[in-house]
Amino acid sequence: MAAGLSFSLIIQAMVNMLVAVGLVPITGQPLPLLSMGGTSYIFTCISIGVILSVSRQDHMESEKQKSAAEPAAFGNRKRTALA
């Protein structure tokens, strides 16, 4: 799902770049996050939110797997940042 949403945002940006340099005719494709249309802005924000949610979920699962793989003696201590 995240790949499809990312792909749609990239395609919109690429089409706008091609129009800007004159390689394709003007299409009316909205520029992500910069177009004046409210619907485009809302759906672009929703797409970015879904992508960030998927990314966060993947990160949390990988952290959970890392903590499960650590030895029990080290798993209970809290990690602190070096000053």
Chimera marker file (.cmm) of the C-alpha trace (Angstrom):
<marker_set name="trace">
<marker id="1" x="0.000" y="0.000" z="0.000" r="1" g="1" b="0" radius="0.5"/>
<marker id="2" x="2.764" y="2.425" z="0.917" r="1" g="1" b="0" radius="0.5"/>
<marker id="3" x="4.592" y="1.654" z="-2.314" r="1" g="1" b="0" radius="0.5"/>
<marker id="4" x="1.506" y="2.447" z="-4.392" r="1" g="1" b="0" radius="0.5"/>
<marker id="5" x="0.868" y="5.724" z="-2.581" r="1" g="1" b="0" radius="0.5"/>
<marker id="6" x="4.530" y="6.709" z="-2.903" r="1" g="1" b="0" radius="0.5"/>
<marker id="7" x="4.442" y="5.841" z="-6.580" r="1" g="1" b="0" radius="0.5"/>
<marker id="8" x="1.383" y="8.037" z="-7.185" r="1" g="1" b="0" radius="0.5"/>
<marker id="9" x="3.045" y="11.029" z="-5.499" r="1" g="1" b="0" radius="0.5"/>
<marker id="10" x="6.241" y="10.482" z="-7.490" r="1" g="1" b="0" radius="0.5"/>
<marker id="11" x="4.327" y="10.227" z="-10.772" r="1" g="1" b="0" radius="0.5"/>
<marker id="12" x="2.520" y="13.507" z="-10.046" r="1" g="1" b="0" radius="0.5"/>
<marker id="13" x="5.813" y="15.251" z="-9.346" r="1" g="1" b="0" radius="0.5"/>
<marker id="14" x="7.506" y="13.725" z="-12.420" r="1" g="1" b="0" radius="0.5"/>
<marker id="15" x="4.673" y="14.800" z="-14.729" r="1" g="1" b="0" radius="0.5"/>
<marker id="16" x="4.945" y="18.345" z="-13.389" r="1" g="1" b="0" radius="0.5"/>
<marker id="17" x="8.713" y="18.357" z="-13.936" r="1" g="1" b="0" radius="0.5"/>
<marker id="18" x="8.285" y="17.140" z="-17.506" r="1" g="1" b="0" radius="0.5"/>
<marker id="19" x="5.700" y="19.883" z="-18.160" r="1" g="1" b="0" radius="0.5"/>
<marker id="20" x="8.016" y="22.501" z="-16.634" r="1" g="1" b="0" radius="0.5"/>
<marker id="21" x="10.869" y="21.624" z="-18.990" r="1" g="1" b="0" radius="0.5"/>
<marker id="22" x="8.547" y="21.334" z="-21.977" r="1" g="1" b="0" radius="0.5"/>
<marker id="23" x="8.933" y="17.627" z="-22.728" r="1" g="1" b="0" radius="0.5"/>
<marker id="24" x="5.204" y="16.898" z="-22.472" r="1" g="1" b="0" radius="0.5"/>
<marker id="25" x="2.159" y="19.097" z="-23.089" r="1" g="1" b="0" radius="0.5"/>
<marker id="26" x="0.382" y="20.792" z="-20.185" r="1" g="1" b="0" radius="0.5"/>
<marker id="27" x="-1.740" y="18.145" z="-18.449" r="1" g="1" b="0" radius="0.5"/>
<marker id="28" x="-3.424" y="19.818" z="-15.491" r="1" g="1" b="0" radius="0.5"/>
<marker id="29" x="-1.934" y="17.295" z="-13.082" r="1" g="1" b="0" radius="0.5"/>
<marker id="30" x="-1.807" y="18.841" z="-9.573" r="1" g="1" b="0" radius="0.5"/>
<marker id="31" x="1.566" y="19.394" z="-7.945" r="1" g="1" b="0" radius="0.5"/>
<marker id="32" x="1.665" y="17.531" z="-4.617" r="1" g="1" b="0" radius="0.5"/>
<marker id="33" x="1.250" y="19.863" z="-1.586" r="1" g="1" b="0" radius="0.5"/>
<marker id="34" x="1.491" y="23.033" z="-3.711" r="1" g="1" b="0" radius="0.5"/>
<marker id="35" x="-1.649" y="23.021" z="-5.850" r="1" g="1" b="0" radius="0.5"/>
<marker id="36" x="-4.542" y="25.308" z="-5.044" r="1" g="1" b="0" radius="0.5"/>
<marker id="37" x="-7.150" y="22.545" z="-5.104" r="1" g="1" b="0" radius="0.5"/>
<marker id="38" x="-8.264" y="21.468" z="-1.643" r="1" g="1" b="0" radius="0.5"/>
<marker id="39" x="-9.108" y="17.889" z="-2.610" r="1" g="1" b="0" radius="0.5"/>
<marker id="40" x="-5.623" y="17.248" z="-3.985" r="1" g="1" b="0" radius="0.5"/>
<marker id="41" x="-4.067" y="18.672" z="-0.820" r="1" g="1" b="0" radius="0.5"/>
<marker id="42" x="-6.268" y="16.568" z="1.470" r="1" g="1" b="0" radius="0.5"/>
<marker id="43" x="-5.579" y="13.304" z="-0.372" r="1" g="1" b="0" radius="0.5"/>
<marker id="44" x="-1.860" y="14.055" z="-0.591" r="1" g="1" b="0" radius="0.5"/>
<marker id="45" x="-1.754" y="14.611" z="3.182" r="1" g="1" b="0" radius="0.5"/>
<marker id="46" x="-3.704" y="11.394" z="3.772" r="1" g="1" b="0" radius="0.5"/>
<marker id="47" x="-1.276" y="9.502" z="1.510" r="1" g="1" b="0" radius="0.5"/>
<marker id="48" x="1.739" y="10.864" z="3.370" r="1" g="1" b="0" radius="0.5"/>
<marker id="49" x="0.085" y="9.975" z="6.698" r="1" g="1" b="0" radius="0.5"/>
<marker id="50" x="-0.491" y="6.386" z="5.590" r="1" g="1" b="0" radius="0.5"/>
<marker id="51" x="3.113" y="6.112" z="4.356" r="1" g="1" b="0" radius="0.5"/>
<marker id="52" x="4.434" y="7.429" z="7.691" r="1" g="1" b="0" radius="0.5"/>
<marker id="53" x="2.152" y="5.070" z="9.616" r="1" g="1" b="0" radius="0.5"/>
<marker id="54" x="3.424" y="2.048" z="7.683" r="1" g="1" b="0" radius="0.5"/>
<marker id="55" x="7.005" y="3.206" z="8.202" r="1" g="1" b="0" radius="0.5"/>
<marker id="56" x="6.448" y="3.655" z="11.935" r="1" g="1" b="0" radius="0.5"/>
<marker id="57" x="4.823" y="0.231" z="12.255" r="1" g="1" b="0" radius="0.5"/>
<marker id="58" x="7.754" y="-1.423" z="10.438" r="1" g="1" b="0" radius="0.5"/>
<marker id="59" x="10.232" y="0.391" z="12.691" r="1" g="1" b="0" radius="0.5"/>
<marker id="60" x="8.390" y="-0.710" z="15.850" r="1" g="1" b="0" radius="0.5"/>
<marker id="61" x="8.317" y="-4.336" z="14.682" r="1" g="1" b="0" radius="0.5"/>
<marker id="62" x="12.042" y="-4.325" z="13.881" r="1" g="1" b="0" radius="0.5"/>
<marker id="63" x="12.822" y="-2.839" z="17.321" r="1" g="1" b="0" radius="0.5"/>
<marker id="64" x="10.681" y="-5.550" z="18.928" r="1" g="1" b="0" radius="0.5"/>
<marker id="65" x="12.610" y="-8.232" z="17.040" r="1" g="1" b="0" radius="0.5"/>
<marker id="66" x="15.949" y="-6.710" z="18.055" r="1" g="1" b="0" radius="0.5"/>
<marker id="67" x="14.994" y="-6.671" z="21.730" r="1" g="1" b="0" radius="0.5"/>
<marker id="68" x="13.837" y="-10.294" z="21.533" r="1" g="1" b="0" radius="0.5"/>
<marker id="69" x="17.183" y="-11.319" z="20.021" r="1" g="1" b="0" radius="0.5"/>
<marker id="70" x="19.281" y="-9.720" z="22.795" r="1" g="1" b="0" radius="0.5"/>
<marker id="71" x="20.454" y="-11.872" z="25.696" r="1" g="1" b="0" radius="0.5"/>
<marker id="72" x="18.210" y="-11.767" z="28.780" r="1" g="1" b="0" radius="0.5"/>
<marker id="73" x="20.916" y="-10.153" z="30.924" r="1" g="1" b="0" radius="0.5"/>
<marker id="74" x="21.082" y="-7.127" z="28.632" r="1" g="1" b="0" radius="0.5"/>
<marker id="75" x="17.416" y="-6.951" z="27.660" r="1" g="1" b="0" radius="0.5"/>
<marker id="76" x="16.219" y="-5.475" z="30.963" r="1" g="1" b="0" radius="0.5"/>
<marker id="77" x="18.602" y="-2.512" z="31.114" r="1" g="1" b="0" radius="0.5"/>
<marker id="78" x="17.559" y="0.811" z="29.674" r="1" g="1" b="0" radius="0.5"/>
<marker id="79" x="19.759" y="2.271" z="26.991" r="1" g="1" b="0" radius="0.5"/>
<marker id="80" x="21.081" y="5.761" z="27.573" r="1" g="1" b="0" radius="0.5"/>
<marker id="81" x="22.569" y="8.182" z="25.089" r="1" g="1" b="0" radius="0.5"/>
<marker id="82" x="26.220" y="9.060" z="25.406" r="1" g="1" b="0" radius="0.5"/>
<marker id="83" x="26.786" y="12.656" z="26.486" r="1" g="1" b="0" radius="0.5"/>
<link id1="1" id2="2" r="1" g="1" b="0" radius="0.2"/>
<link id1="2" id2="3" r="1" g="1" b="0" radius="0.2"/>
<link id1="3" id2="4" r="1" g="1" b="0" radius="0.2"/>
<link id1="4" id2="5" r="1" g="1" b="0" radius="0.2"/>
<link id1="5" id2="6" r="1" g="1" b="0" radius="0.2"/>
<link id1="6" id2="7" r="1" g="1" b="0" radius="0.2"/>
<link id1="7" id2="8" r="1" g="1" b="0" radius="0.2"/>
<link id1="8" id2="9" r="1" g="1" b="0" radius="0.2"/>
<link id1="9" id2="10" r="1" g="1" b="0" radius="0.2"/>
<link id1="10" id2="11" r="1" g="1" b="0" radius="0.2"/>
<link id1="11" id2="12" r="1" g="1" b="0" radius="0.2"/>
<link id1="12" id2="13" r="1" g="1" b="0" radius="0.2"/>
<link id1="13" id2="14" r="1" g="1" b="0" radius="0.2"/>
<link id1="14" id2="15" r="1" g="1" b="0" radius="0.2"/>
<link id1="15" id2="16" r="1" g="1" b="0" radius="0.2"/>
<link id1="16" id2="17" r="1" g="1" b="0" radius="0.2"/>
<link id1="17" id2="18" r="1" g="1" b="0" radius="0.2"/>
<link id1="18" id2="19" r="1" g="1" b="0" radius="0.2"/>
<link id1="19" id2="20" r="1" g="1" b="0" radius="0.2"/>
<link id1="20" id2="21" r="1" g="1" b="0" radius="0.2"/>
<link id1="21" id2="22" r="1" g="1" b="0" radius="0.2"/>
<link id1="22" id2="23" r="1" g="1" b="0" radius="0.2"/>
<link id1="23" id2="24" r="1" g="1" b="0" radius="0.2"/>
<link id1="24" id2="25" r="1" g="1" b="0" radius="0.2"/>
<link id1="25" id2="26" r="1" g="1" b="0" radius="0.2"/>
<link id1="26" id2="27" r="1" g="1" b="0" radius="0.2"/>
<link id1="27" id2="28" r="1" g="1" b="0" radius="0.2"/>
<link id1="28" id2="29" r="1" g="1" b="0" radius="0.2"/>
<link id1="29" id2="30" r="1" g="1" b="0" radius="0.2"/>
<link id1="30" id2="31" r="1" g="1" b="0" radius="0.2"/>
<link id1="31" id2="32" r="1" g="1" b="0" radius="0.2"/>
<link id1="32" id2="33" r="1" g="1" b="0" radius="0.2"/>
<link id1="33" id2="34" r="1" g="1" b="0" radius="0.2"/>
<link id1="34" id2="35" r="1" g="1" b="0" radius="0.2"/>
<link id1="35" id2="36" r="1" g="1" b="0" radius="0.2"/>
<link id1="36" id2="37" r="1" g="1" b="0" radius="0.2"/>
<link id1="37" id2="38" r="1" g="1" b="0" radius="0.2"/>
<link id1="38" id2="39" r="1" g="1" b="0" radius="0.2"/>
<link id1="39" id2="40" r="1" g="1" b="0" radius="0.2"/>
<link id1="40" id2="41" r="1" g="1" b="0" radius="0.2"/>
<link id1="41" id2="42" r="1" g="1" b="0" radius="0.2"/>
<link id1="42" id2="43" r="1" g="1" b="0" radius="0.2"/>
<link id1="43" id2="44" r="1" g="1" b="0" radius="0.2"/>
<link id1="44" id2="45" r="1" g="1" b="0" radius="0.2"/>
<link id1="45" id2="46" r="1" g="1" b="0" radius="0.2"/>
<link id1="46" id2="47" r="1" g="1" b="0" radius="0.2"/>
<link id1="47" id2="48" r="1" g="1" b="0" radius="0.2"/>
<link id1="48" id2="49" r="1" g="1" b="0" radius="0.2"/>
<link id1="49" id2="50" r="1" g="1" b="0" radius="0.2"/>
<link id1="50" id2="51" r="1" g="1" b="0" radius="0.2"/>
<link id1="51" id2="52" r="1" g="1" b="0" radius="0.2"/>
<link id1="52" id2="53" r="1" g="1" b="0" radius="0.2"/>
<link id1="53" id2="54" r="1" g="1" b="0" radius="0.2"/>
<link id1="54" id2="55" r="1" g="1" b="0" radius="0.2"/>
<link id1="55" id2="56" r="1" g="1" b="0" radius="0.2"/>
<link id1="56" id2="57" r="1" g="1" b="0" radius="0.2"/>
<link id1="57" id2="58" r="1" g="1" b="0" radius="0.2"/>
<link id1="58" id2="59" r="1" g="1" b="0" radius="0.2"/>
<link id1="59" id2="60" r="1" g="1" b="0" radius="0.2"/>
<link id1="60" id2="61" r="1" g="1" b="0" radius="0.2"/>
<link id1="61" id2="62" r="1" g="1" b="0" radius="0.2"/>
<link id1="62" id2="63" r="1" g="1" b="0" radius="0.2"/>
<link id1="63" id2="64" r="1" g="1" b="0" radius="0.2"/>
<link id1="64" id2="65" r="1" g="1" b="0" radius="0.2"/>
<link id1="65" id2="66" r="1" g="1" b="0" radius="0.2"/>
<link id1="66" id2="67" r="1" g="1" b="0" radius="0.2"/>
<link id1="67" id2="68" r="1" g="1" b="0" radius="0.2"/>
<link id1="68" id2="69" r="1" g="1" b="0" radius="0.2"/>
<link id1="69" id2="70" r="1" g="1" b="0" radius="0.2"/>
<link id1="70" id2="71" r="1" g="1" b="0" radius="0.2"/>
<link id1="71" id2="72" r="1" g="1" b="0" radius="0.2"/>
<link id1="72" id2="73" r="1" g="1" b="0" radius="0.2"/>
<link id1="73" id2="74" r="1" g="1" b="0" radius="0.2"/>
<link id1="74" id2="75" r="1" g="1" b="0" radius="0.2"/>
<link id1="75" id2="76" r="1" g="1" b="0" radius="0.2"/>
<link id1="76" id2="77" r="1" g="1" b="0" radius="0.2"/>
<link id1="77" id2="78" r="1" g="1" b="0" radius="0.2"/>
<link id1="78" id2="79" r="1" g="1" b="0" radius="0.2"/>
<link id1="79" id2="80" r="1" g="1" b="0" radius="0.2"/>
<link id1="80" id2="81" r="1" g="1" b="0" radius="0.2"/>
<link id1="81" id2="82" r="1" g="1" b="0" radius="0.2"/>
<link id1="82" id2="83" r="1" g="1" b="0" radius="0.2"/>
</marker_set>
